[in-house]
Amino acid sequence: MTGNLAQLHDVKQRMNALGKDGQPFLFLFDFDRQCPEVWTLNEVASQGVRFQLPGLFTADLEGKDLPDHSVVSTPLLQRLAPYPLDQYSQQFNQMMVALRRGDTYLVNLTCQTPISLTTHLDDVYEKVRARYKLKYKDLFVCFSPETFVRINNGVISTYPMKGTIDASLPNARECLLANVKEKAEHSTVVDLLRNDLSQVATNVTVENFRYVEEVVTDNGKLLQVSSRIVGKLPADYQAHIGDIIAALLPAGSVTGAPKEKTVELINAVETYKRGYYTGVFGVFDGRDLDSAVLIRFIERTSDGWVYKSGGGLTAMSRLEEEYEEMQLKVYVPVY
């Protein structure tokens, strides 16, 4: 067993053991599952990790979290330059060839936009408002609106998010829901995640299809479309939490369908390694679990700070619209 496979195996086994014992822990998986991590909540403080999830899951380096929700008068980041359209166009065209050939039916294309920060990562973490937040050392901060999976009383649920529009546009909500491409993209990822959940759960159903949520950003409001899919886990699921989570990776909403072939395409076309971007993190509290997809992501690289963003492509995608959506997602949720 190679080093990376051994680490993945060890992380899954430790998650299983902690779950069986009812001991709370935090887990973190990168997109390629090369650098997975798991820590008990007592170990988190020594790892340079700060995190926040809905409800009781909140901690920083001192074991408490007091986010600053005061009005942010100075932008937290500045774009140094837009992602080059010609480079995006080349990648987009490669994806479209694969889509029209039938190699994939939905593929998530992501890019990294160079930015500068006007403050430090801890300040960004404290000022942003998001359903899920994670800061890892001085390497990255994520403020994600997207749930990966939740487990409550043996019921597992996932909430794929596909479809974004500027809320200030006329009839934005109606236009988003009526968009044929967006509906096809969303339907494909819902079908993919329904199949994913069926690997670990029974009685999998789509309980709420294509509902709209509002996200407030430093550049105005966005509307995003999600669905809710649920299934029933075995009675002893807590002793298999590591296996359950790993079986669902990478997240379907940030890969595409069919998943394995589409991941190969992503690795061939994208010009950088995603790392922890589009991976997942979450917390098991001793009984239940909540987790997020690592999107809306600022990272320190050898070339400086970048903001990683992207969107789903189908055979009906148009270059200008997809390029605009990728740029629209370079934001920080402060207000």
N, C-alpha and C positions, 0 to 999 in steps of 0.2 A: 504494500500500500504506500503510495507516494505521500510526501509531507502534507500537501494540501488536502488530499483525501483523508489522511489520518486525522488532520485537524477537524475537518467536517464531521467525521465519525465521532470524534471525542466530544465535540460540542453537542451533537444530537444525543449522545448517551448521557451527558451531564444534564441536559435539559430534561430528559426522561426521568433521571434519578431524582432531580429536584422536584419535578412535577409529582412524582409518586410520593415523595415525602411532604408535599404541600409547602415547600419552601419557596418564597418569592424570589424572582430573578428577572434580570433584563437581558435580552438577546439582541444581537446585531449581525446581519448578514449582508455582505456585499453582493453586487449583481451576479458575479461569476462564482460565488460561493468559495472563493479562494482564501478569504480572511475572516471567517465567522468568529464571533465572540459570544460568551455567556458569562455573566457575573451575578452572584447573589447581590441583593440590594445593599448588603453591608460592604461588599467589595467595590461598588460603583464609585464611591468617593475617591478611591486611590487611583482610578483609571482616567481621571480628567474628563469625566462624562457629566453632562447636565441634561436632564430630560423632563418633559412634561407631557402628560396625556390627560384626556378628560377624566374627571373624577378625582380620585385620591392619588393617582400616580404622578408624583411631582418631586423632584429632588435636584439639588445642585451640589457643588463641591463641599458645602458646609452642612449638607443634609436638609436644607430648606430652600425654598424658592420664593422670592418676592419680586416678581416681574414688574418692571416699571411701565405702566400703561399711561404715562403722561403724554401730552401732545408732542410729537416729534417735529421740531421746527426745521432741522437740517437733514437733508437726504442722507440715508445711511450708506448708499452706494451710488457710484456714477459709472456709466458705461464708458469705457475708453474708446470703443469703436463697435459698430454693429457687426454681427457675424457676417462675413462676406457673402453677398448674394450669389456670386459666381461659384463659390465653393459649395454653398447649400444646394444650388441648382444641379451641380454635378452629382452630389449624393442623392438628391431627390430623383434624378433621372435613372440612376442605378436601381433605386428601389422600385420605380415605376416599371422598369423592364421585368423585374422579378414578379411584381404583382400581375402584370399582363400575361406573363408566362405561366402563372398559376403556382409558382414556388411558395407564395404566401398570399393570404387574403387580407391580412392586416399587419402592418409593421410599424413599430414606434421608432421614429428617427429623432435622435437627440444631438445637440451641439453644445459647445461651451463658449460663452461670450466673455471677452476680457472686461474686467471691472476693476475699480479701485474702491476701497472702503474708506469712509470718512471717520471711522471709529474702529474699535476693536471687536473681536468676535463675541465676547461676553456681553458687550453693550447691544449688539445686534440681537443676540438671543433674548435679552431682557426686554427689549422694546417691541419686538414683533409679536403679533397676535395670531395664533394659529391653533388648530385642533390638536396638533402634535408638534413638539419641538424637541430637537436633539442637537447638542453641541458635543463634539468629540475632540478632546484635547484642543490644540490650536490649528487643527486640520480642516474642519468643516463645521458648518451650522446648517440645519435643515428646519424648515417650518412648513410642514406638510398639511394639506387639507384632506388627504386621502387615506381612509382606513384600508389596511390590508385584510386582516381577519379579526373578528372578535369571537370569544367563546364565553358564553354565559349559561350556566346550568346544563351543560352538555350540548347546547345548540351553537353551531358554528355559523357565522355570517360573514359575508364579504360585500364590498360596496364599490364596484368598479366605477371610475370617473372618466368619462370620455365625452368631449364636446365643450368648447369654451367660446365665449363671445364677449365683446365689450358691452357692458350693460347700458352704456349711454346711447347706443345706436337705436334708431326708431324701431319699436316693436321687437326688441332684442330677444325676449323670451320666446315669442311666437316664431321668429325667424330661426332660432336655434333648434327648436323642436321640429320645425317643418323641413329643415335642411336634410335632403335625401342622403348626402354623403355622411353627415354626422350620425344619422339614424342607423345607416348600414354599419358604420364603424362601431357604434355602441352595441348594436345587436350582436356583432361578431364577438366582441370581448365578453359580453354577458354569456354567450353560448360557451366560450372557452372556459370562463371561470365556473360555470355550472358543471362542466365536465371535470375541471380540477377538483372541485369540492366532492364530486362523486367518487374520487379516489380514496377519500378518507371518511366520508359520511354517507348516510342513507337519507332517503326522503328529501332529496335536494329540490328546492323550488325557488322560483323568482317571485318574491313577495311584492316588490314595488319596482316597476319598470320605468326608467327615464323620468326621474323627478329633478327639479331645478333648484340649485342652491346659489346663494350670492356670496362672493368673496370680495372683501374690501382691501384695496392695495394702495400704495403710495401714488399710483397713477390713476386712481379711480376704481370703479367697481367692475367686477367680472361676473358673468353667470356661467355655471358649470353644471353638467348633467351627470347624475349618478343613478345606480339601481341597487336594490338590496336582494341578495341571494342567501338562502339559509339551508342548513341540513342538520341532521342528528348524528352526534358522535357516539361511539361505543361507551359503555358505562365506565370502562377503565381508561378513558382517554388521557387522564392526567399523567399516567405512567408512560404515555407515548407522545407527549407534546413535541419533543424534538423531531420525531419521525413525521408527525402531522405537518408541522411547519415546513420542514425541508422538502416534503413531497409536493408542496404547492409552489415552490420556487423554480425560477424567478417569477415574479408577479406577472400575471397575464396582461394586465392593463398597460404595462410598460415594455412588453415584448411584442406579442402579436400571435397570429394563428396561421398554420400549426406552430406550436411553440418551439420545438427543437430546431426545425428548419429555419424558423424566423430568427432565432438567436444566432445561428450560424451566419445568416445574412447581415444582421446587425454588426457582428464582429468583423465582417469583411468590409463593410461600407463606412461605418463610423470611423473617424480619424483619431480617436483617443479611447483610452480605457475608461469605462464608467466608474469603476471602483465602487464606493459605497452608494453613489448616486443610483437611484432606482432599485437599490436593495430594500431591506425592510428592517425595522426595529420594533420591539414590543416589550411588554411587561406581563409576567404571570404573577398574580397577587397571592397565590396559595390555593386558589380555587378557580378563578376566571382569568381571562387573558384579553388584552387589547394590543393592537399593533398597527403600524403605519407603513405606507410605501414612501421611501425616501426621495420625494420630489420637492421642488422649490428649494434649491440647493446651492450654497456658496462654498467654494473650496479653495484652499491654498495649494497652488501647484508650483513646480520649479520655475515656471514662467510668470508667476504672479497669481492674483486672485481671478477666479472665473465664476460665472453663474451658469449652471447646467440646466438646460430646458429642452423641450421637444414636443412632439405630438404624433398622433397616429395617422398613417397614410393608408388609403385604399385605392383601388383602381380608378375611383372617381375624383381623387384629390387634384387640386389645382395648385401650381407652384406658388403663386402670389399669396393665396390664402394660407397655405401651410407655413410659409416663411413669416407671415405676419403673426400667426398664432404662436410660433416659436419665440418671437420677440416679445409678444404680449405677456408671456409667462416669465419674463425677467422682471421681477418685482419683489418688493418686501411688503408684507401685510401689516402696515402701521396706519393708525388714524386716531 
